[in-house]
Structures are given as C-alpha cells and as structure tokens.
Amino acid sequence: MFPRKSFGVRGGGVVFCIGVHSSLVSVSRTFAVRICPDRSDGYLGPMENVLITGANRGIGYALAKALVTTNFRVFAGCRDTEHAVTLEKLSASHRDLLQVLLLDVSSDESVAAAANALSGRVDVIINNAGVMPERGEEKITNIDFDHFRNAFEINVLGCARVIRSFLPHLRRSNRPRILNLSSGLGSIAERDNFNYYAYAVSKAALNMLTRSVAFELAPEGITIVAISPGWVRTDMGGDDADISAEESAEALVEAIQQIGPNLSGQFLDRFGRAGKYVW
Ligand SMILES: NC(=O)c1ccc[n+]([C@@H]2O[C@H](COP(=O)([O-])OP(=O)(O)OC[C@H]3O[C@@H](n4cnc5c(N)ncnc54)[C@H](OP(=O)(O)O)[C@@H]3O)[C@@H](O)[C@H]2O)c1
C-alpha cells in the first residue's frame, strides 16, 4: 500500500516501491512520490494515482500524457505491452510517474492479475478502453451478433471487471472517482437513427451500469460518472471528428479534478458538466 501519511509532508519527498509481478508489467520500477509544487499559499495536496485502461493510443494515450504533465501518477493499462511503443516512450520520459500495466479488460484473469500487481492506492479509474466493432451501416436484418458480444465484453463487462477488481485500491483513496467513457450514441432519448447498433446498445448499458454502481457505492463516498469525451479524431472517431485527442484529454483532466459525489450517477460532457447529455 502507498504510504498515505507521507503525502502530508510539505516540500519533501518519499520514494517507495510498488510490488509488481514482472510478467505483468513491462518495466517494474520505483516511483518517486513528488509532493506537489507550492502555490502562493503552499501545499497543493497529494499527487493522485490514476488508472487508465486502453492507454496505448487514442484518447487513453492522450489522457496518460496530459495527466503526467499535470501532477498525476498514471498506471497505463494496455492489452499488448509488447507493441505499445509510443506508450513505452512516454513511460521512459516520465519514469517516476507512468507505469505500463498489462491489462486486457476482456479477461477476468488479466484484470484480476493487474489488480493484484498493484499494492497501492488508486484515486481515479478511467474506464477508457472501448471498441466500436461495426461499420455503422447495419440493419436489424443483417446485424452481426458477434459485434454485440464483442462490444458488451469490452465496453460493458470490461468496465465492470475493472471496477470490481480495483475497488480495494479505490477504497484506499480519500477522494475516489470512476470515469466511464460513454458516448452520445449511448443516449436513448437522443437516438434518432439506426447506426452502430452494437456500440450504441453497449454504451447505453454502460450508462445503466454507471448509474447502478453510483447508488451502490454512494455510502462509501465513491463518485462514478458516465462521461463523453466529445467526438474525437482517433482510430474510432475518424478524421472528420470535431476535436483532437489532446483537446479532449485536456478537458477530461479538468473534469477529473472537479468531479465529486454531487455529480455521481450523472452523464457528463467532457468538461464535467451535467445537462448536455440525457440518458
Ligand atoms: N473517439 C470518439 O469520438 C469517441 C466518442 C465517444 C466515446 N468514445 C469512447 O472513448 C473511449 C476511447 O476511444 P478512442 O477514440 O480513443 O478509441 P480507439 O482510438 O479505438 O482506442 C481504443 C483503445 O481501447 C483499447 N482496447 C480495446 N479493447 C481492449 C481490451 N480488451 N483491453 C484493453 N484495452 C482495449 C485499445 O487497445 P488496442 O490498441 O490494443 O486495440 C485502444 O487503446 C472508448 O470507450 C470510446 O467508446 C470515443
């Protein structure tokens, strides 16, 4: 477990090791706990630990990059650490702040093993890993149920697995938060077409998962939200999307810092605002 009491020290520093199984994490390393730089009035608070799933590309990678430059420590989940070249480069340039973690959200064993590999506190879980399996031109007469199975396995069950396995780590935080990356396509009320059946249905289910978990964990002060990153230029969002992954991540990092129990169970936009999206 992270030495929580050490975080109260001003202007000092503590170094500790996370017990990491070498087969699960590409590089087992020592993290330096950096105490936040002083503001005019002094202490900014402890550095927070963030777990991101699917951090090797797209919004997940942009989030990892933005977070390590905004005073967060990142556990960067990735299902194929052997080929996560860009993420490994980011890790190499932020050795004390970013740890690559083998994490396939479609596998009970992988998620459980990743959670067992971390002995410390997690303040924020970002359930970012996701798939959009279809082309978007399907009709009810020709939809491929394997697309549904794939979308549910990753977009819904993947989030549930991560929450279940990392809940003990989250419970060690003074300000625990979970962000489930949802989508306007998961809004039932705003549905006005028939595109992306499996993806849209899975994100609607994710929204229900979010709302349900919010009620269960509210007594523990755990905040969980569904949050849309916007329409983002990634492999999933395509070249015509509104904003870059960096723009989306910048807004999401702000939201991470702002959200609390008053917003738990809500469907937020990337700025952390309720009201734009309806269930
Ligand atoms: N882009 C948009 O406009 C948009 C809009 C609304 C919501 N979202 C949501 O935002 C999230 C990120 O989207 P994106 O645009 O960054 O997508 P992306 O570019 O397609 O990246 C998806 C990420 O998820 C990972 N992933 C997929 N299956 C996984 C698994 N089983 N275990 C672990 N990681 C897995 C991928 O890893 P690999 O490289 O190994 O495949 C990749 O890192 C998704 O949940 C998506 O639904 C995106």
Ligand as a Chemical Component Dictionary entry (heavy atoms), coordinates in Angstrom:
data_LIG
# 
_chem_comp.id                   LIG 
_chem_comp.type                 NON-POLYMER 
_chem_comp.pdbx_formal_charge   0 
_chem_comp.three_letter_code    LIG 
# 
loop_
_chem_comp_atom.comp_id 
_chem_comp_atom.atom_id 
_chem_comp_atom.alt_atom_id 
_chem_comp_atom.type_symbol 
_chem_comp_atom.charge 
_chem_comp_atom.model_Cartn_x 
_chem_comp_atom.model_Cartn_y 
_chem_comp_atom.model_Cartn_z 
_chem_comp_atom.pdbx_ordinal 
LIG N1  N1  N 0  -13.389 8.860  -30.500 1  
LIG C1  C1  C 0  -14.608 9.313  -30.247 2  
LIG O1  O1  O 0  -15.152 10.184 -30.962 3  
LIG C2  C2  C 0  -15.369 8.812  -29.060 4  
LIG C3  C3  C 0  -16.634 9.362  -28.824 5  
LIG C4  C4  C 0  -17.366 8.930  -27.697 6  
LIG C5  C5  C 0  -16.815 7.973  -26.863 7  
LIG N2  N2  N 1  -15.588 7.446  -27.126 8  
LIG C6  C6  C 0  -15.071 6.438  -26.187 9  
LIG O2  O2  O 0  -13.793 6.815  -25.715 10 
LIG C7  C7  C 0  -13.003 5.651  -25.457 11 
LIG C8  C8  C 0  -11.687 5.740  -26.205 12 
LIG O3  O3  O 0  -11.977 5.871  -27.583 13 
LIG P1  P1  P 0  -10.865 6.157  -28.692 14 
LIG O4  O4  O 0  -11.492 7.030  -29.698 15 
LIG O5  O5  O -1 -9.581  6.545  -28.066 16 
LIG O6  O6  O 0  -10.746 4.678  -29.319 17 
LIG P2  P2  P 0  -9.510  3.996  -30.096 18 
LIG O7  O7  O 0  -8.657  5.021  -30.695 19 
LIG O8  O8  O 0  -10.131 2.957  -30.966 20 
LIG O9  O9  O 0  -8.713  3.269  -28.886 21 
LIG C9  C9  C 0  -9.347  2.272  -28.172 22 
LIG C10 C10 C 0  -8.436  1.839  -27.044 23 
LIG O10 O10 O 0  -9.097  0.796  -26.325 24 
LIG C11 C11 C 0  -8.189  -0.300 -26.216 25 
LIG N3  N3  N 0  -8.851  -1.578 -26.071 26 
LIG C12 C12 C 0  -9.737  -2.176 -26.895 27 
LIG N4  N4  N 0  -10.050 -3.384 -26.420 28 
LIG C13 C13 C 0  -9.344  -3.559 -25.283 29 
LIG C14 C14 C 0  -9.237  -4.595 -24.327 30 
LIG N5  N5  N 0  -9.911  -5.757 -24.447 31 
LIG N6  N6  N 0  -8.430  -4.409 -23.244 32 
LIG C15 C15 C 0  -7.739  -3.268 -23.099 33 
LIG N7  N7  N 0  -7.772  -2.262 -23.983 34 
LIG C16 C16 C 0  -8.570  -2.408 -25.058 35 
LIG C17 C17 C 0  -7.368  -0.230 -27.489 36 
LIG O11 O11 O 0  -6.216  -1.028 -27.361 37 
LIG P3  P3  P 0  -5.550  -1.782 -28.660 38 
LIG O12 O12 O 0  -4.631  -0.800 -29.291 39 
LIG O13 O13 O 0  -4.850  -2.944 -28.050 40 
LIG O14 O14 O 0  -6.681  -2.178 -29.571 41 
LIG C18 C18 C 0  -7.103  1.259  -27.552 42 
LIG O15 O15 O 0  -6.063  1.602  -26.659 43 
LIG C19 C19 C 0  -13.857 4.465  -25.878 44 
LIG O16 O16 O 0  -14.502 3.914  -24.761 45 
LIG C20 C20 C 0  -14.885 5.082  -26.822 46 
LIG O17 O17 O 0  -16.062 4.348  -26.889 47 
LIG C21 C21 C 0  -14.858 7.839  -28.191 48 
# 
loop_
_chem_comp_bond.comp_id 
_chem_comp_bond.atom_id_1 
_chem_comp_bond.atom_id_2 
_chem_comp_bond.value_order 
_chem_comp_bond.pdbx_ordinal 
LIG N1  C1  SING 1  
LIG C1  O1  DOUB 2  
LIG C1  C2  SING 3  
LIG C2  C3  SING 4  
LIG C2  C21 DOUB 5  
LIG C3  C4  DOUB 6  
LIG C4  C5  SING 7  
LIG C5  N2  DOUB 8  
LIG N2  C6  SING 9  
LIG N2  C21 SING 10 
LIG C6  O2  SING 11 
LIG C6  C20 SING 12 
LIG O2  C7  SING 13 
LIG C7  C8  SING 14 
LIG C7  C19 SING 15 
LIG C8  O3  SING 16 
LIG O3  P1  SING 17 
LIG P1  O4  DOUB 18 
LIG P1  O5  SING 19 
LIG P1  O6  SING 20 
LIG O6  P2  SING 21 
LIG P2  O7  DOUB 22 
LIG P2  O8  SING 23 
LIG P2  O9  SING 24 
LIG O9  C9  SING 25 
LIG C9  C10 SING 26 
LIG C10 O10 SING 27 
LIG C10 C18 SING 28 
LIG O10 C11 SING 29 
LIG C11 N3  SING 30 
LIG C11 C17 SING 31 
LIG N3  C12 SING 32 
LIG N3  C16 SING 33 
LIG C12 N4  DOUB 34 
LIG N4  C13 SING 35 
LIG C13 C14 SING 36 
LIG C13 C16 DOUB 37 
LIG C14 N5  SING 38 
LIG C14 N6  DOUB 39 
LIG N6  C15 SING 40 
LIG C15 N7  DOUB 41 
LIG N7  C16 SING 42 
LIG C17 O11 SING 43 
LIG C17 C18 SING 44 
LIG O11 P3  SING 45 
LIG P3  O12 DOUB 46 
LIG P3  O13 SING 47 
LIG P3  O14 SING 48 
LIG C18 O15 SING 49 
LIG C19 O16 SING 50 
LIG C19 C20 SING 51 
LIG C20 O17 SING 52 
# 
